[in-house]
Amino acid sequence: MNIFDLGLTSVASITVICYLTALAVKQTPLDNKWVPTICGLLGGILGFFAPHLMSGYPASDPFTAVAVGIVSGLAATGAHQVAKQLGKSTD
């Protein structure tokens, strides 16, 4: 069994799309407090359509697909925060 059999690439693609969307939103005048909400909503929307558009998506029913999408979208926010914290200097 390889990574493609687990459906992890389709979940990672949702995370990447949400991460790039978050970066774009940060360039607008919209307050940054809305970025996690936007990522979660976008992830849920992408998760809903993912079983029909991507082969090997790890969820087949709509509720689980949306939940996986939301978690993937919020993971984009978490990944950004981890990178931000690691990039801080310790003076």
DOBA-132902 format. One record per atom (N, C-alpha, C): x, y, z; atom name. Coordinates in nm, 4 decimals. Layout:
<vexpas>
<x=X&y=Y&z=Z&zalo=CA>
...
</vexpas>
This chain:
<vexpas>
<x=0.0852&y=-0.1171&z=0.0000&zalo=N>
<x=0.0000&y=0.0000&z=0.0000&zalo=CA>
<x=0.0901&y=0.1238&z=0.0000&zalo=C>
<x=0.0622&y=0.2132&z=-0.0910&zalo=N>
<x=0.1396&y=0.3367&z=-0.0952&zalo=CA>
<x=0.0524&y=0.4552&z=-0.0563&zalo=C>
<x=0.1111&y=0.5723&z=-0.0551&zalo=N>
<x=0.0405&y=0.6928&z=-0.0103&zalo=CA>
<x=-0.0795&y=0.7253&z=-0.0986&zalo=C>
<x=-0.0748&y=0.6883&z=-0.2262&zalo=N>
<x=-0.1855&y=0.7186&z=-0.3167&zalo=CA>
<x=-0.3078&y=0.6326&z=-0.2873&zalo=C>
<x=-0.2872&y=0.5161&z=-0.2271&zalo=N>
<x=-0.3989&y=0.4286&z=-0.1928&zalo=CA>
<x=-0.4778&y=0.4805&z=-0.0723&zalo=C>
<x=-0.4173&y=0.5642&z=0.0106&zalo=N>
<x=-0.4820&y=0.6132&z=0.1312&zalo=CA>
<x=-0.5662&y=0.7376&z=0.1082&zalo=C>
<x=-0.5535&y=0.7994&z=-0.0066&zalo=N>
<x=-0.6286&y=0.9204&z=-0.0351&zalo=CA>
<x=-0.5679&y=1.0449&z=0.0270&zalo=C>
<x=-0.4467&y=1.0336&z=0.0769&zalo=N>
<x=-0.3839&y=1.1477&z=0.1430&zalo=CA>
<x=-0.3500&y=1.2600&z=0.0468&zalo=C>
<x=-0.3261&y=1.2268&z=-0.0782&zalo=N>
<x=-0.2929&y=1.3330&z=-0.1735&zalo=CA>
<x=-0.4136&y=1.4211&z=-0.2011&zalo=C>
<x=-0.5319&y=1.3645&z=-0.2039&zalo=N>
<x=-0.6512&y=1.4467&z=-0.2264&zalo=CA>
<x=-0.6790&y=1.5358&z=-0.1059&zalo=C>
<x=-0.6541&y=1.4864&z=0.0144&zalo=N>
<x=-0.6723&y=1.5677&z=0.1346&zalo=CA>
<x=-0.5671&y=1.6788&z=0.1375&zalo=C>
<x=-0.4448&y=1.6462&z=0.1005&zalo=N>
<x=-0.3389&y=1.7471&z=0.0977&zalo=CA>
<x=-0.3675&y=1.8546&z=-0.0062&zalo=C>
<x=-0.4299&y=1.8176&z=-0.1155&zalo=N>
<x=-0.4612&y=1.9174&z=-0.2180&zalo=CA>
<x=-0.5635&y=2.0184&z=-0.1657&zalo=C>
<x=-0.6591&y=1.9752&z=-0.0858&zalo=N>
<x=-0.7547&y=2.0677&z=-0.0248&zalo=CA>
<x=-0.6817&y=2.1620&z=0.0706&zalo=C>
<x=-0.5877&y=2.1086&z=0.1466&zalo=N>
<x=-0.5107&y=2.1917&z=0.2396&zalo=CA>
<x=-0.4302&y=2.2970&z=0.1653&zalo=C>
<x=-0.3685&y=2.2584&z=0.0552&zalo=N>
<x=-0.2881&y=2.3533&z=-0.0228&zalo=CA>
<x=-0.3766&y=2.4621&z=-0.0835&zalo=C>
<x=-0.4909&y=2.4250&z=-0.1375&zalo=N>
<x=-0.5829&y=2.5239&z=-0.1953&zalo=CA>
<x=-0.6293&y=2.6216&z=-0.0874&zalo=C>
<x=-0.6626&y=2.5709&z=0.0295&zalo=N>
<x=-0.7062&y=2.6585&z=0.1386&zalo=CA>
<x=-0.5924&y=2.7471&z=0.1876&zalo=C>
<x=-0.4723&y=2.6946&z=0.1929&zalo=N>
<x=-0.3561&y=2.7732&z=0.2354&zalo=CA>
<x=-0.3310&y=2.8888&z=0.1392&zalo=C>
<x=-0.3356&y=2.8612&z=0.0112&zalo=N>
<x=-0.3150&y=2.9670&z=-0.0879&zalo=CA>
<x=-0.4284&y=3.0696&z=-0.0845&zalo=C>
<x=-0.5491&y=3.0242&z=-0.0594&zalo=N>
<x=-0.6611&y=3.1169&z=-0.0445&zalo=CA>
<x=-0.6412&y=3.2054&z=0.0779&zalo=C>
<x=-0.5924&y=3.1480&z=0.1866&zalo=N>
<x=-0.5662&y=3.2263&z=0.3076&zalo=CA>
<x=-0.4608&y=3.3333&z=0.2816&zalo=C>
<x=-0.3575&y=3.2976&z=0.2077&zalo=N>
<x=-0.2555&y=3.3972&z=0.1733&zalo=CA>
<x=-0.3143&y=3.5098&z=0.0904&zalo=C>
<x=-0.4047&y=3.4765&z=0.0003&zalo=N>
<x=-0.4697&y=3.5792&z=-0.0819&zalo=CA>
<x=-0.5604&y=3.6679&z=0.0034&zalo=C>
<x=-0.6333&y=3.6082&z=0.0973&zalo=N>
<x=-0.7225&y=3.6854&z=0.1832&zalo=CA>
<x=-0.6424&y=3.7815&z=0.2718&zalo=C>
<x=-0.5245&y=3.7386&z=0.3142&zalo=N>
<x=-0.4413&y=3.8241&z=0.3982&zalo=CA>
<x=-0.3943&y=3.9494&z=0.3244&zalo=C>
<x=-0.4002&y=3.9489&z=0.1932&zalo=N>
<x=-0.3606&y=4.0654&z=0.1145&zalo=CA>
<x=-0.4750&y=4.1646&z=0.0957&zalo=C>
<x=-0.5924&y=4.1303&z=0.1448&zalo=N>
<x=-0.7089&y=4.2175&z=0.1329&zalo=CA>
<x=-0.7277&y=4.2938&z=0.2643&zalo=C>
<x=-0.8142&y=4.3945&z=0.2645&zalo=N>
<x=-0.8397&y=4.4676&z=0.3891&zalo=CA>
<x=-0.9219&y=4.3890&z=0.4918&zalo=C>
<x=-0.9691&y=4.2709&z=0.4550&zalo=N>
<x=-1.0485&y=4.1884&z=0.5464&zalo=CA>
<x=-0.9647&y=4.1529&z=0.6698&zalo=C>
<x=-1.0265&y=4.1584&z=0.7870&zalo=N>
<x=-0.9571&y=4.1289&z=0.9117&zalo=CA>
<x=-0.9096&y=3.9829&z=0.9127&zalo=C>
<x=-0.7882&y=3.9610&z=0.9627&zalo=N>
<x=-0.7287&y=3.8267&z=0.9637&zalo=CA>
<x=-0.8030&y=3.7281&z=1.0535&zalo=C>
<x=-0.8888&y=3.7782&z=1.1416&zalo=N>
<x=-0.9632&y=3.6859&z=1.2283&zalo=CA>
<x=-1.0586&y=3.5969&z=1.1492&zalo=C>
<x=-1.0895&y=3.6355&z=1.0258&zalo=N>
<x=-1.1813&y=3.5587&z=0.9424&zalo=CA>
<x=-1.1111&y=3.4496&z=0.8606&zalo=C>
<x=-0.9795&y=3.4486&z=0.8598&zalo=N>
<x=-0.9060&y=3.3525&z=0.7768&zalo=CA>
<x=-0.9366&y=3.2077&z=0.8152&zalo=C>
<x=-0.9343&y=3.1680&z=0.9441&zalo=N>
<x=-0.9687&y=3.0283&z=0.9756&zalo=CA>
<x=-1.1102&y=2.9903&z=0.9329&zalo=C>
<x=-1.2045&y=3.0826&z=0.9485&zalo=N>
<x=-1.3425&y=3.0547&z=0.9080&zalo=CA>
<x=-1.3514&y=3.0340&z=0.7573&zalo=C>
<x=-1.2838&y=3.1198&z=0.6837&zalo=N>
<x=-1.2833&y=3.1073&z=0.5371&zalo=CA>
<x=-1.2191&y=2.9758&z=0.4955&zalo=C>
<x=-1.1079&y=2.9399&z=0.5595&zalo=N>
<x=-1.0412&y=2.8134&z=0.5265&zalo=CA>
<x=-1.1290&y=2.6932&z=0.5589&zalo=C>
<x=-1.1976&y=2.6979&z=0.6730&zalo=N>
<x=-1.2868&y=2.5881&z=0.7098&zalo=CA>
<x=-1.4040&y=2.5745&z=0.6139&zalo=C>
<x=-1.4649&y=2.6875&z=0.5791&zalo=N>
<x=-1.5779&y=2.6838&z=0.4845&zalo=CA>
<x=-1.5343&y=2.6367&z=0.3467&zalo=C>
<x=-1.4230&y=2.6905&z=0.2985&zalo=N>
<x=-1.3736&y=2.6480&z=0.1674&zalo=CA>
<x=-1.3377&y=2.4997&z=0.1684&zalo=C>
<x=-1.2750&y=2.4549&z=0.2756&zalo=N>
<x=-1.2421&y=2.3128&z=0.2879&zalo=CA>
<x=-1.3665&y=2.2254&z=0.2867&zalo=C>
<x=-1.4713&y=2.2701&z=0.3567&zalo=N>
<x=-1.5968&y=2.1946&z=0.3572&zalo=CA>
<x=-1.6609&y=2.1874&z=0.2201&zalo=C>
<x=-1.6582&y=2.2986&z=0.1486&zalo=N>
<x=-1.7145&y=2.3007&z=0.0129&zalo=CA>
<x=-1.6349&y=2.2092&z=-0.0789&zalo=C>
<x=-1.5017&y=2.2208&z=-0.0720&zalo=N>
<x=-1.4182&y=2.1334&z=-0.1555&zalo=CA>
<x=-1.4350&y=1.9875&z=-0.1161&zalo=C>
<x=-1.4494&y=1.9617&z=0.0140&zalo=N>
<x=-1.4691&y=1.8255&z=0.0613&zalo=CA>
<x=-1.5994&y=1.7653&z=0.0120&zalo=C>
<x=-1.7030&y=1.8478&z=0.0005&zalo=N>
<x=-1.8318&y=1.7989&z=-0.0491&zalo=CA>
<x=-1.8211&y=1.7499&z=-0.1932&zalo=C>
<x=-1.7464&y=1.8234&z=-0.2753&zalo=N>
<x=-1.7344&y=1.7870&z=-0.4159&zalo=CA>
<x=-1.6196&y=1.6887&z=-0.4438&zalo=C>
<x=-1.5285&y=1.6747&z=-0.3502&zalo=N>
<x=-1.4090&y=1.5932&z=-0.3721&zalo=CA>
<x=-1.4361&y=1.4470&z=-0.4094&zalo=C>
<x=-1.5318&y=1.3773&z=-0.3450&zalo=N>
<x=-1.5524&y=1.2372&z=-0.3837&zalo=CA>
<x=-1.5934&y=1.2205&z=-0.5302&zalo=C>
<x=-1.6536&y=1.3244&z=-0.5877&zalo=N>
<x=-1.6966&y=1.3177&z=-0.7272&zalo=CA>
<x=-1.5865&y=1.3607&z=-0.8233&zalo=C>
<x=-1.4906&y=1.4367&z=-0.7733&zalo=N>
<x=-1.3871&y=1.4923&z=-0.8605&zalo=CA>
<x=-1.2518&y=1.4245&z=-0.8473&zalo=C>
<x=-1.2239&y=1.3619&z=-0.7332&zalo=N>
<x=-1.0928&y=1.3019&z=-0.7083&zalo=CA>
<x=-1.1078&y=1.1533&z=-0.6810&zalo=C>
<x=-1.0237&y=1.0774&z=-0.7437&zalo=N>
<x=-1.0258&y=0.9338&z=-0.7144&zalo=CA>
<x=-0.9477&y=0.9086&z=-0.5855&zalo=C>
<x=-0.9946&y=0.8164&z=-0.5078&zalo=N>
<x=-0.9259&y=0.7801&z=-0.3850&zalo=CA>
<x=-0.9520&y=0.8726&z=-0.2679&zalo=C>
<x=-1.0545&y=0.9560&z=-0.2757&zalo=N>
<x=-1.0861&y=1.0429&z=-0.1624&zalo=CA>
<x=-1.1276&y=0.9543&z=-0.0456&zalo=C>
<x=-1.0798&y=0.9833&z=0.0761&zalo=N>
<x=-1.1011&y=0.8897&z=0.1875&zalo=CA>
<x=-1.2412&y=0.8897&z=0.2487&zalo=C>
<x=-1.3371&y=0.9558&z=0.1874&zalo=N>
<x=-1.4735&y=0.9556&z=0.2400&zalo=CA>
<x=-1.5705&y=0.9368&z=0.1243&zalo=C>
<x=-1.6737&y=0.8582&z=0.1480&zalo=N>
<x=-1.7702&y=0.8345&z=0.0414&zalo=CA>
<x=-1.9062&y=0.8977&z=0.0696&zalo=C>
<x=-1.9400&y=0.9155&z=0.1983&zalo=N>
<x=-2.0682&y=0.9793&z=0.2285&zalo=CA>
<x=-2.0483&y=1.1301&z=0.2449&zalo=C>
<x=-2.1507&y=1.2092&z=0.2193&zalo=N>
<x=-2.1357&y=1.3554&z=0.2189&zalo=CA>
<x=-2.0929&y=1.4157&z=0.3528&zalo=C>
<x=-2.1439&y=1.3652&z=0.4633&zalo=N>
<x=-2.1099&y=1.4232&z=0.5930&zalo=CA>
<x=-1.9621&y=1.4035&z=0.6265&zalo=C>
<x=-1.9129&y=1.2833&z=0.6044&zalo=N>
<x=-1.7720&y=1.2573&z=0.6304&zalo=CA>
<x=-1.6841&y=1.3345&z=0.5333&zalo=C>
<x=-1.7273&y=1.3441&z=0.4084&zalo=N>
<x=-1.6501&y=1.4184&z=0.3086&zalo=CA>
<x=-1.6377&y=1.5654&z=0.3470&zalo=C>
<x=-1.7469&y=1.6253&z=0.3936&zalo=N>
<x=-1.7432&y=1.7649&z=0.4362&zalo=CA>
<x=-1.6551&y=1.7804&z=0.5605&zalo=C>
<x=-1.6661&y=1.6864&z=0.6540&zalo=N>
<x=-1.5845&y=1.6926&z=0.7754&zalo=CA>
<x=-1.4356&y=1.6828&z=0.7431&zalo=C>
<x=-1.4000&y=1.5924&z=0.6535&zalo=N>
<x=-1.2604&y=1.5797&z=0.6120&zalo=CA>
<x=-1.2139&y=1.7089&z=0.5446&zalo=C>
<x=-1.3005&y=1.7683&z=0.4644&zalo=N>
<x=-1.2673&y=1.8936&z=0.3985&zalo=CA>
<x=-1.2464&y=2.0074&z=0.4973&zalo=C>
<x=-1.3340&y=2.0165&z=0.5976&zalo=N>
<x=-1.3203&y=2.1220&z=0.6986&zalo=CA>
<x=-1.1894&y=2.1062&z=0.7757&zalo=C>
<x=-1.1597&y=1.9849&z=0.8163&zalo=N>
<x=-1.0346&y=1.9605&z=0.8892&zalo=CA>
<x=-0.9146&y=1.9923&z=0.7998&zalo=C>
<x=-0.9229&y=1.9588&z=0.6733&zalo=N>
<x=-0.8139&y=1.9892&z=0.5807&zalo=CA>
<x=-0.7967&y=2.1398&z=0.5645&zalo=C>
<x=-0.9080&y=2.2123&z=0.5572&zalo=N>
<x=-0.9015&y=2.3576&z=0.5464&zalo=CA>
<x=-0.8425&y=2.4216&z=0.6705&zalo=C>
<x=-0.8840&y=2.3745&z=0.7868&zalo=N>
<x=-0.8293&y=2.4281&z=0.9107&zalo=CA>
<x=-0.6836&y=2.3889&z=0.9302&zalo=C>
<x=-0.6427&y=2.2769&z=0.8721&zalo=N>
<x=-0.5018&y=2.2371&z=0.8786&zalo=CA>
<x=-0.4130&y=2.3386&z=0.8074&zalo=C>
<x=-0.4670&y=2.4059&z=0.7070&zalo=N>
<x=-0.3910&y=2.5097&z=0.6379&zalo=CA>
<x=-0.3593&y=2.6237&z=0.7331&zalo=C>
<x=-0.4556&y=2.6618&z=0.8163&zalo=N>
<x=-0.4320&y=2.7666&z=0.9152&zalo=CA>
<x=-0.3290&y=2.7205&z=1.0172&zalo=C>
<x=-0.3403&y=2.5959&z=1.0608&zalo=N>
<x=-0.2439&y=2.5414&z=1.1561&zalo=CA>
<x=-0.1040&y=2.5343&z=1.0986&zalo=C>
<x=-0.0928&y=2.4962&z=0.9730&zalo=N>
<x=0.0387&y=2.4887&z=0.9092&zalo=CA>
<x=0.1024&y=2.6270&z=0.9020&zalo=C>
<x=0.0210&y=2.7273&z=0.8730&zalo=N>
<x=0.0727&y=2.8640&z=0.8675&zalo=CA>
<x=0.1225&y=2.9086&z=1.0051&zalo=C>
<x=0.0470&y=2.8763&z=1.1092&zalo=N>
<x=0.0868&y=2.9159&z=1.2438&zalo=CA>
<x=0.2138&y=2.8444&z=1.2899&zalo=C>
<x=0.2289&y=2.7181&z=1.2543&zalo=N>
<x=0.3514&y=2.6452&z=1.2884&zalo=CA>
<x=0.4717&y=2.7090&z=1.2197&zalo=C>
<x=0.4574&y=2.7392&z=1.0916&zalo=N>
<x=0.5675&y=2.8026&z=1.0180&zalo=CA>
<x=0.5988&y=2.9399&z=1.0771&zalo=C>
<x=0.4961&y=3.0128&z=1.1147&zalo=N>
<x=0.5151&y=3.1454&z=1.1729&zalo=CA>
<x=0.5891&y=3.1362&z=1.3058&zalo=C>
<x=0.5508&y=3.0407&z=1.3907&zalo=N>
<x=0.6153&y=3.0256&z=1.5203&zalo=CA>
<x=0.7590&y=2.9760&z=1.5072&zalo=C>
<x=0.7842&y=2.8880&z=1.4128&zalo=N>
<x=0.9194&y=2.8387&z=1.3922&zalo=CA>
<x=1.0108&y=2.9470&z=1.3354&zalo=C>
<x=0.9505&y=3.0412&z=1.2624&zalo=N>
<x=1.0284&y=3.1486&z=1.2015&zalo=CA>
<x=1.0637&y=3.2607&z=1.2971&zalo=C>
<x=1.0023&y=3.2646&z=1.4146&zalo=N>
<x=1.0332&y=3.3684&z=1.5124&zalo=CA>
<x=1.1721&y=3.3451&z=1.5719&zalo=C>
<x=1.2446&y=3.4530&z=1.5865&zalo=N>
<x=1.3770&y=3.4405&z=1.6484&zalo=CA>
<x=1.3619&y=3.4376&z=1.8000&zalo=C>
<x=1.4497&y=3.3683&z=1.8649&zalo=N>
<x=1.4482&y=3.3591&z=2.0120&zalo=CA>
<x=1.5602&y=3.4461&z=2.0660&zalo=C>
<x=1.5277&y=3.5730&z=2.0872&zalo=N>
<x=1.6291&y=3.6673&z=2.1359&zalo=CA>
<x=1.6438&y=3.6582&z=2.2845&zalo=C>
</vexpas>
